[in-house]
Amino acid sequence: MTARDEEFTRYVETRSAALLRTAVFLCSGDSAAAEDLVQATLVKAYVHWSRVRDEHKRDAYVRKIMVRESYRRGPARAKDVAHVAEIRDRASPAGDHDDHLSLFPQLAALPRQQRAVVVLRYYEDLSEQQIADALGCSTGSVKQHASRGLATLRERLHDTYRAPAEGADVERR
């Protein structure tokens, strides 16, 4: 095995779970699409792995490939919540809540750039500049997509989870 292959194998072993979690959000809970997205991303990354000599920039390089590949694949479709639980159990760190499951249909309804910005900003905790680099756009565009995406999610989640009256249980639609 060459040094390049060893580096790539080590990267995949250490980062594949995180890549899968991000892909699940980009694919709005569709585990099969998320696994396909990770696989396609890693194939493309491997072909050009020698371009990324700085190991601190590898995540950004792979993330950029993943986001662009998710755009190429078209709109995400939210899966049934029961189906999503299986991927959550395999890919999510301990402490994740079922609240993530109810977010997938709302994420799927967002335009692809808004969805990518929301996932990268609030799930991956990337800066606006890192997101702009990954998406190939300006930080102003990132701010605009984040603002619009969050406004849409707030509106939809507010409709899904209405504030309970005092002493009443939470009403879900």
Secondary structure, DSSP 8 states (H G I E B T S, - for coil): --HHHHHHHHHHHHHHHHHHHHHHHHTTT-HHHHHHHHHHHHHHHHHTGGG---GGGHHHHHHHHHHHHHHHT-------HHHHHHHHHHHS-TT--THHHHHHHHHHHS-HHHHHHHIIIIIS---HHHHHHHHTS-HHHHHHHHHHHHHHHHHHHHHHEE---TT---EE-
